[in-house]
Amino acid sequence: MNASALSKLKNELKAVALATLYFGTWIGVLVFIKELALAEYRIEFHGLSLAVVGALVLAKVVLVLEHVPLGAWIRTRPALVEVILRTTLYALGVLVVLLLEKAFEGRHEHGGFVPSLVSVFQHAEIHHVWVNTICLTGALLGYNALSVVRRHLGEGGLIRLFLSPVPEESRGDMKVSRDEGRVENRRK
């Protein structure tokens, strides 16, 4: 394996690991909230292993879709439009996958895939689908926003941004010093 291919593989593994960590954190919080809510009713819920697999799959899918162009029209619009459009498309994808997953799980119980899918909408399963979709949409929104910021800041810019001290706040003619808690007038 040549150095170029090894470097690409290393970058790809790093991107997958970081995206998996990001989505794994969101999904882990979702699982924790579900455990807390169900504990009130003495219902045990164990979904951590599925959360890890889900985070890995979601991370890889999002990393692949990140390279899919949305068209020339989007390139001429504010970055916010791309963030909202990508988040909406990804969220719809999540909703479809979750619905299909629930229908697949209940296909034997309901006599086939289509009756099982109809059953998802008629029972409490749909509430689980909505909760998961809403939480993952929040994760996707944050990821897509950070991706746009990362592209604007360039290679390593996002890390430099978060690892450097917060600059002093400036409000018009006033400069607020965080260290000393005082306000200076910039007018001379």
C-alpha positions in Angstrom: 0.0 0.0 0.0 1.5 3.3 -1.0 1.7 6.4 1.2 -1.1 8.2 -0.5 -3.6 5.3 -0.1 -2.4 4.9 3.5 -3.0 8.6 4.2 -6.5 8.5 2.7 -7.3 5.4 4.7 -6.1 7.1 7.9 -8.1 10.3 7.2 -11.2 8.2 6.4 -10.9 6.2 9.6 -10.4 9.4 11.6 -13.5 11.0 10.0 -15.6 7.8 10.7 -14.3 7.7 14.3 -15.1 11.4 15.0 -18.6 11.2 13.4 -19.3 7.9 15.3 -18.3 9.6 18.5 -20.6 12.6 17.7 -23.6 10.5 16.8 -22.8 8.0 19.5 -23.0 10.7 22.1 -26.4 11.9 20.8 -27.8 8.3 20.6 -26.3 7.5 24.0 -28.1 10.4 25.6 -31.3 9.3 23.8 -30.9 5.8 25.3 -30.2 7.2 28.7 -33.4 9.4 28.6 -35.4 6.4 27.5 -34.0 4.3 30.4 -34.9 7.1 32.8 -38.4 7.5 31.5 -39.1 3.8 31.5 -37.6 3.2 34.9 -40.5 5.2 36.3 -42.8 2.4 35.2 -40.3 -0.3 36.2 -39.7 -1.3 32.6 -36.1 -2.3 31.8 -34.6 -1.0 28.6 -31.2 -2.0 27.2 -30.3 -0.4 23.9 -26.7 0.5 24.3 -25.3 -2.1 21.9 -27.9 -1.0 19.2 -26.9 2.6 19.9 -23.2 1.9 19.1 -24.1 0.1 15.9 -26.6 2.8 14.9 -24.0 5.5 15.5 -21.5 3.8 13.3 -24.0 3.2 10.5 -25.4 6.8 10.7 -21.9 8.3 10.8 -20.8 6.4 7.7 -24.0 7.2 5.8 -23.7 10.9 6.6 -20.0 11.0 5.6 -20.9 9.4 2.3 -23.9 11.8 1.7 -21.7 14.8 2.6 -19.9 14.3 -0.7 -23.2 14.2 -2.7 -23.7 17.7 -4.3 -27.2 19.2 -3.9 -27.0 21.1 -7.1 -25.9 24.4 -8.6 -28.9 26.3 -7.1 -27.7 25.4 -3.5 -24.2 26.6 -4.1 -25.4 30.1 -4.8 -27.6 30.3 -1.6 -26.5 31.0 2.0 -24.9 28.2 3.9 -28.0 28.0 6.1 -30.1 26.7 3.1 -27.7 23.8 2.6 -27.8 23.0 6.3 -31.6 23.0 6.4 -31.9 21.0 3.2 -29.4 18.4 4.2 -30.9 18.1 7.6 -34.4 17.7 6.2 -33.3 15.1 3.6 -31.3 13.1 6.2 -34.2 13.3 8.7 -36.6 12.0 6.2 -34.2 9.1 5.5 -34.0 8.4 9.2 -37.8 8.3 9.5 -38.1 5.9 6.6 -35.4 3.6 7.9 -37.0 3.6 11.4 -40.4 2.8 10.0 -39.0 0.0 7.8 -37.1 -1.4 10.8 -40.2 -1.5 12.9 -42.2 -3.0 10.1 -39.5 -5.6 9.5 -39.4 -6.5 13.2 -43.2 -7.1 13.4 -43.7 -8.8 10.0 -44.3 -12.3 11.5 -46.6 -11.1 14.2 -48.8 -9.1 11.8 -48.8 -11.5 8.9 -46.5 -9.8 6.5 -44.5 -6.6 5.9 -47.3 -4.3 4.8 -49.7 -5.2 7.6 -46.8 -4.7 10.0 -46.0 -1.3 8.6 -49.7 -0.3 8.9 -49.6 -1.6 12.5 -46.6 0.7 13.3 -48.9 3.7 12.6 -51.7 2.3 14.7 -49.9 1.5 17.9 -47.4 3.0 20.4 -44.5 2.1 18.1 -45.0 5.3 16.1 -44.2 7.3 19.2 -40.8 5.6 19.5 -40.2 6.3 15.8 -41.0 10.0 16.3 -38.8 10.3 19.4 -35.9 8.7 17.7 -36.4 10.8 14.5 -36.7 14.1 16.4 -33.5 13.4 18.5 -31.5 12.3 15.5 -32.7 15.3 13.5 -31.2 17.5 16.2 -27.9 15.5 15.9 -28.0 15.9 12.1 -28.7 19.6 12.3 -25.7 20.1 14.6 -23.5 17.9 12.4 -24.5 19.7 9.2 -24.0 23.1 10.8 -20.5 22.1 12.1 -19.7 20.7 8.6 -20.4 24.1 7.0 -18.4 25.9 9.6 -15.5 23.4 9.2 -15.5 24.0 5.4 -15.4 27.8 5.9 -12.6 27.6 8.4 -10.5 25.2 6.4 -8.5 22.2 7.4 -8.1 22.1 11.2 -9.9 25.4 11.6 -12.8 24.0 13.7 -10.4 22.4 16.1 -8.3 25.6 16.4 -11.5 27.5 17.0 -12.6 25.3 19.9 -9.1 24.9 21.4 -8.2 28.6 21.4 -9.4 31.1 24.1 -12.6 32.9 23.6 -11.9 36.4 22.2 -13.0 39.4 24.2 -16.6 40.5 23.4 -17.0 43.7 21.5 -20.2 45.7 21.6 -20.0 48.8 19.4 -17.9 51.3 21.2 -17.5 49.2 24.3 -15.0 46.4 24.9 -15.9 43.8 27.6 -12.9 42.2 29.2 -13.7 38.7 30.4 -10.6 38.4 32.6 -11.2 41.6 34.7 -15.0 41.9 34.4 -14.7 45.5 33.4 -16.1 47.5 30.4 -13.8 50.0 28.6 -15.0 52.8 26.4 -13.3 52.7 23.0 -14.1 56.3 22.2 -11.2 58.6 22.8 
